[in-house]
């Protein structure tokens, strides 16, 4: 499942900075970031991680919140109702 040219937008500045940092973190958070870096470099060529303020990324933030309540992965083929108004407002 190698993907090319994927842009990951994070609304956590701390997570984004840790991911982009070259320093090692010996704490549990550092181990999670190190695992993410390994997966990222193995499966996402020509891709990037960037920080986007939560206000500018409202649809992704709401979807992430909704995912907590889902027991199974879902692929949306149509715009989910929870972000319908946000997407329409962004298009105006």
Backbone as a printed PyTorch tensor [residue, N CA C, xyz], in Angstrom:
tensor([[[  0.8130,  -1.1930,   0.0000],
         [  0.0000,   0.0000,   0.0000],
         [  0.8590,   1.2620,   0.0000]],

        [[  1.9080,   1.2950,  -0.7460],
         [  2.7300,   2.5060,  -0.8070],
         [  1.9440,   3.6270,  -1.4740]],

        [[  1.9410,   4.7810,  -0.8400],
         [  1.2410,   5.9400,  -1.3700],
         [  2.2500,   7.0210,  -1.7100]],

        [[  1.9820,   7.7800,  -2.7430],
         [  2.8360,   8.8990,  -3.1310],
         [  2.0940,  10.2040,  -2.9290]],

        [[  2.8490,  11.2420,  -2.5970],
         [  2.3290,  12.6080,  -2.5430],
         [  1.1020,  12.7700,  -1.6490]],

        [[  1.2050,  12.3060,  -0.4260],
         [  0.1220,  12.4580,   0.5440],
         [  0.5040,  13.5830,   1.5030]],

        [[ -0.3990,  14.5370,   1.7070],
         [ -0.1820,  15.6100,   2.6720],
         [ -0.9800,  15.3050,   3.9270]],

        [[ -0.2730,  15.1850,   5.0460],
         [ -0.9210,  14.9560,   6.3270],
         [ -0.9780,  16.2860,   7.0590]],

        [[ -2.1640,  16.7160,   7.4370],
         [ -2.3390,  17.9580,   8.1740],
         [ -2.7110,  17.6170,   9.6110]],

        [[ -1.8860,  18.0610,  10.5380],
         [ -2.1210,  17.8070,  11.9550],
         [ -2.5390,  19.0970,  12.6350]],

        [[ -3.4940,  19.0090,  13.5570],
         [ -3.8800,  20.2070,  14.2960],
         [ -3.2720,  20.2160,  15.6930]],

        [[ -2.2810,  19.3850,  15.9070],
         [ -1.5190,  19.3760,  17.1600],
         [ -0.1010,  19.8420,  16.8520]],

        [[  0.2230,  21.0540,  17.2900],
         [  1.5540,  21.6190,  17.0380],
         [  2.6420,  20.7760,  17.6970]],

        [[  2.3720,  20.2900,  18.8990],
         [  3.3460,  19.4750,  19.6310],
         [  3.6620,  18.2000,  18.8480]],

        [[  2.6240,  17.5350,  18.3410],
         [  2.8160,  16.2990,  17.5830],
         [  3.5630,  16.5700,  16.2830]],

        [[  3.1850,  17.6240,  15.5890],
         [  3.8320,  17.9750,  14.3290],
         [  5.3080,  18.2950,  14.5570]],

        [[  5.6050,  19.1110,  15.5630],
         [  6.9960,  19.4580,  15.8660],
         [  7.8050,  18.2280,  16.2480]],

        [[  7.2160,  17.3310,  17.0310],
         [  7.9200,  16.1090,  17.4340],
         [  8.2030,  15.2290,  16.2320]],

        [[  7.2530,  15.1410,  15.3180],
         [  7.4340,  14.3150,  14.1230],
         [  8.5340,  14.8730,  13.2290]],

        [[  8.5900,  16.1770,  13.0990],
         [  9.5730,  16.8050,  12.2130],
         [ 10.9440,  16.9760,  12.8600]],

        [[ 11.0230,  16.8010,  14.1590],
         [ 12.2750,  16.9710,  14.8920],
         [ 13.2190,  15.7940,  14.6470]],

        [[ 14.4890,  16.0780,  14.7280],
         [ 15.5010,  15.0160,  14.6090],
         [ 15.9550,  14.5180,  15.9790]],

        [[ 15.4850,  15.1580,  17.0350],
         [ 15.8730,  14.7500,  18.3850],
         [ 15.1120,  13.5010,  18.8140]],

        [[ 15.7600,  12.6630,  19.5860],
         [ 15.1140,  11.4690,  20.1260],
         [ 14.4380,  11.8070,  21.4440]],

        [[ 13.2860,  11.2200,  21.6550],
         [ 12.5280,  11.3920,  22.8890],
         [ 12.4200,  10.0160,  23.5350]],

        [[ 12.9080,   9.8870,  24.7550],
         [ 12.9390,   8.5670,  25.4000],
         [ 11.6270,   8.2120,  26.0890]],

        [[ 10.6990,   9.1410,  26.1330],
         [  9.4290,   8.8850,  26.7910],
         [  8.4600,   8.1650,  25.8530]],

        [[  7.3220,   7.7390,  26.3880],
         [  6.3440,   6.9680,  25.6130],
         [  5.8890,   7.7090,  24.3580]],

        [[  5.6650,   9.0170,  24.4730],
         [  5.2620,   9.8180,  23.3150],
         [  6.3200,   9.7250,  22.2160]],

        [[  7.5760,   9.7540,  22.5920],
         [  8.6660,   9.6470,  21.6250],
         [  8.6760,   8.3130,  20.9070]],

        [[  8.3330,   7.2540,  21.6130],
         [  8.2750,   5.9260,  20.9910],
         [  7.1280,   5.8460,  19.9760]],

        [[  6.0060,   6.4590,  20.2980],
         [  4.8770,   6.4950,  19.3630],
         [  5.2750,   7.2810,  18.1140]],

        [[  5.9210,   8.4340,  18.3050],
         [  6.3630,   9.2490,  17.1770],
         [  7.3880,   8.4930,  16.3370]],

        [[  8.3150,   7.7890,  16.9840],
         [  9.3180,   7.0150,  16.2470],
         [  8.6620,   5.9290,  15.3960]],

        [[  7.6350,   5.2810,  15.9310],
         [  6.9080,   4.2650,  15.1580],
         [  6.1950,   4.8990,  13.9680]],

        [[  5.5970,   6.0610,  14.1900],
         [  4.9210,   6.7760,  13.0960],
         [  5.9110,   7.1840,  12.0170]],

        [[  7.0840,   7.6500,  12.4220],
         [  8.1210,   8.0370,  11.4560],
         [  8.5510,   6.8460,  10.6140]],

        [[  8.7110,   5.6930,  11.2480],
         [  9.1260,   4.4890,  10.5250],
         [  8.0710,   4.0800,   9.4990]],

        [[  6.8130,   4.0880,   9.8920],
         [  5.7310,   3.7590,   8.9590],
         [  5.6440,   4.7850,   7.8400]],

        [[  5.8000,   6.0500,   8.1980],
         [  5.7220,   7.1290,   7.2220],
         [  6.8030,   6.9760,   6.1550]],

        [[  8.0300,   6.7330,   6.5910],
         [  9.1280,   6.6200,   5.6190],
         [  9.0230,   5.3530,   4.7770]],

        [[  8.3990,   4.3200,   5.3110],
         [  8.2830,   3.0630,   4.5730],
         [  7.1360,   3.0700,   3.5560]],

        [[  6.0500,   3.7770,   3.8570],
         [  4.8500,   3.6460,   3.0320],
         [  4.3760,   4.9280,   2.3410]],

        [[  4.9330,   6.0630,   2.6740],
         [  4.4420,   7.3250,   2.1110],
         [  5.5810,   8.1020,   1.4670]],

        [[  5.9280,   7.7480,   0.2470],
         [  7.0080,   8.4380,  -0.4480],
         [  6.5290,   9.7810,  -0.9720]],

        [[  7.4350,  10.7370,  -1.0100],
         [  7.1390,  12.0960,  -1.4820],
         [  5.9510,  12.7200,  -0.7560]],

        [[  5.7970,  12.4080,   0.5120],
         [  4.6890,  12.9230,   1.3030],
         [  5.2240,  13.8670,   2.3680]],

        [[  4.3110,  14.5950,   3.0110],
         [  4.7630,  15.5450,   4.0210],
         [  3.7630,  15.6660,   5.1600]],

        [[  4.2820,  16.1480,   6.2770],
         [  3.5050,  16.4060,   7.4770],
         [  3.5390,  17.9130,   7.7020]],

        [[  2.3770,  18.5050,   7.9780],
         [  2.3720,  19.9390,   8.2540],
         [  1.3270,  20.2740,   9.3030]],

        [[  1.5840,  21.3610,  10.0140],
         [  0.6580,  21.8340,  11.0400],
         [ -0.3830,  22.7410,  10.3960]],

        [[ -1.6420,  22.5090,  10.7130],
         [ -2.7370,  23.3630,  10.2750],
         [ -3.5920,  23.6590,  11.4940]],

        [[ -3.8630,  24.9220,  11.7120],
         [ -4.6720,  25.2920,  12.8740],
         [ -6.0370,  24.6050,  12.8220]],

        [[ -6.5120,  24.2340,  13.9780],
         [ -7.7810,  23.5160,  14.0840],
         [ -8.9210,  24.2820,  13.4150]],

        [[ -8.9130,  25.6080,  13.5340],
         [ -9.9760,  26.4100,  12.9450],
         [ -9.9700,  26.2910,  11.4210]],

        [[ -8.8030,  26.1160,  10.8340],
         [ -8.6990,  25.9960,   9.3760],
         [ -8.9450,  24.5710,   8.9130]],

        [[ -9.0330,  23.6580,   9.8390],
         [ -9.1770,  22.2490,   9.5030],
         [-10.3750,  21.6620,  10.2580]],

        [[-11.4520,  22.4070,  10.3010],
         [-12.6110,  22.0340,  11.1120],
         [-13.2150,  20.7010,  10.6900]],

        [[-13.2960,  20.4400,   9.3940],
         [-13.9090,  19.1890,   8.9230],
         [-13.1170,  17.9760,   9.4140]],

        [[-11.7970,  18.0280,   9.3180],
         [-10.9680,  16.9070,   9.7780],
         [-11.1020,  16.7290,  11.2880]],

        [[-11.1620,  17.8290,  12.0180],
         [-11.2910,  17.7470,  13.4720],
         [-12.6130,  17.0960,  13.8740]],

        [[-13.6870,  17.4650,  13.2270],
         [-14.9960,  16.8740,  13.5360],
         [-15.0200,  15.3950,  13.1590]],

        [[-14.4580,  15.0450,  12.0080],
         [-14.4130,  13.6340,  11.6140],
         [-13.6010,  12.8070,  12.6060]],

        [[-12.4920,  13.3510,  13.0740],
         [-11.6770,  12.6340,  14.0640],
         [-12.4630,  12.4200,  15.3490]],

        [[-13.2320,  13.4190,  15.7520],
         [-14.0650,  13.2690,  16.9430],
         [-15.1510,  12.2250,  16.7590]],

        [[-15.7390,  12.1690,  15.5810],
         [-16.7760,  11.1730,  15.2940],
         [-16.1950,   9.7640,  15.2650]],

        [[-14.9500,   9.6220,  14.8360],
         [-14.3190,   8.3050,  14.7200],
         [-14.2010,   7.6030,  16.0590]],

        [[-14.1310,   8.3670,  17.1250],
         [-14.0320,   7.7770,  18.4660],
         [-15.2450,   6.9000,  18.7610]],

        [[-16.3990,   7.2590,  18.2200],
         [-17.6420,   6.5520,  18.5230],
         [-17.9350,   5.3970,  17.5630]],

        [[-17.0810,   5.1980,  16.5630],
         [-17.3050,   4.1350,  15.5830],
         [-16.5560,   2.8730,  15.9820]],

        [[-17.2080,   1.7340,  15.8570],
         [-16.5880,   0.4660,  16.2330],
         [-15.8310,  -0.1690,  15.0660]],

        [[-16.1450,   0.2580,  13.8410],
         [-15.5040,  -0.3300,  12.6640],
         [-15.0340,   0.7870,  11.7340]],

        [[-14.0260,   0.5070,  10.9050],
         [-13.6120,   1.5150,   9.9200],
         [-14.7230,   1.7640,   8.8970]],

        [[-14.8310,   2.9940,   8.4490],
         [-15.8630,   3.3620,   7.4770],
         [-15.2280,   4.1310,   6.3310]],

        [[-15.6420,   3.8140,   5.1220],
         [-15.2570,   4.5880,   3.9470],
         [-16.4920,   5.3380,   3.5010]],

        [[-16.3910,   6.6580,   3.4780],
         [-17.5180,   7.4840,   3.0670],
         [-17.4840,   7.6890,   1.5620]],

        [[-18.5750,   7.4050,   0.8980],
         [-18.6860,   7.6450,  -0.5380],
         [-19.4480,   8.9370,  -0.8180]],

        [[-20.0860,   9.4620,   0.2100],
         [-20.7940,  10.7330,   0.1270],
         [-20.3980,  11.5550,   1.3460]],

        [[-20.6280,  12.8290,   1.2950],
         [-20.2590,  13.7130,   2.3890],
         [-21.0250,  13.3350,   3.6550]],

        [[-20.3000,  13.0420,   4.7610],
         [-20.9780,  12.7040,   6.0170],
         [-21.7840,  13.9000,   6.5310]],

        [[-22.9190,  13.6300,   7.1120],
         [-23.7940,  14.7080,   7.5860],
         [-23.1360,  15.5550,   8.6680]],

        [[-22.1990,  14.9810,   9.4340],
         [-21.5780,  15.7320,  10.5290],
         [-20.7010,  16.8800,  10.0290]],

        [[-20.2570,  16.8390,   8.7740],
         [-19.4150,  17.9160,   8.2440],
         [-20.0510,  18.6260,   7.0580]],

        [[-21.2600,  18.2860,   6.7480],
         [-21.9440,  18.8560,   5.5820],
         [-21.9310,  20.3920,   5.5970]],

        [[-22.3450,  21.0190,   6.6950],
         [-22.4040,  22.4790,   6.7750],
         [-21.0130,  23.1080,   6.6750]],

        [[-20.0290,  22.4850,   7.2840],
         [-18.6630,  23.0360,   7.2360],
         [-18.1420,  23.0560,   5.8000]],

        [[-18.3060,  21.9700,   5.0950],
         [-17.8240,  21.8940,   3.7140],
         [-18.5420,  22.9140,   2.8310]],

        [[-19.8320,  23.0270,   2.9930],
         [-20.6000,  24.0010,   2.1840],
         [-20.1280,  25.4190,   2.4880]],

        [[-19.9140,  25.7470,   3.7590],
         [-19.4330,  27.0890,   4.1260],
         [-18.0370,  27.3630,   3.5850]],

        [[-17.1710,  26.3550,   3.5390],
         [-15.8190,  26.5410,   3.0090],
         [-15.8390,  26.7590,   1.5040]],

        [[-16.8280,  26.2140,   0.8320],
         [-16.9100,  26.3650,  -0.6230],
         [-17.4290,  27.7430,  -1.0190]],

        [[-18.0670,  28.4530,  -0.0960],
         [-18.6200,  29.7800,  -0.4220],
         [-17.5390,  30.8340,  -0.4590]]])
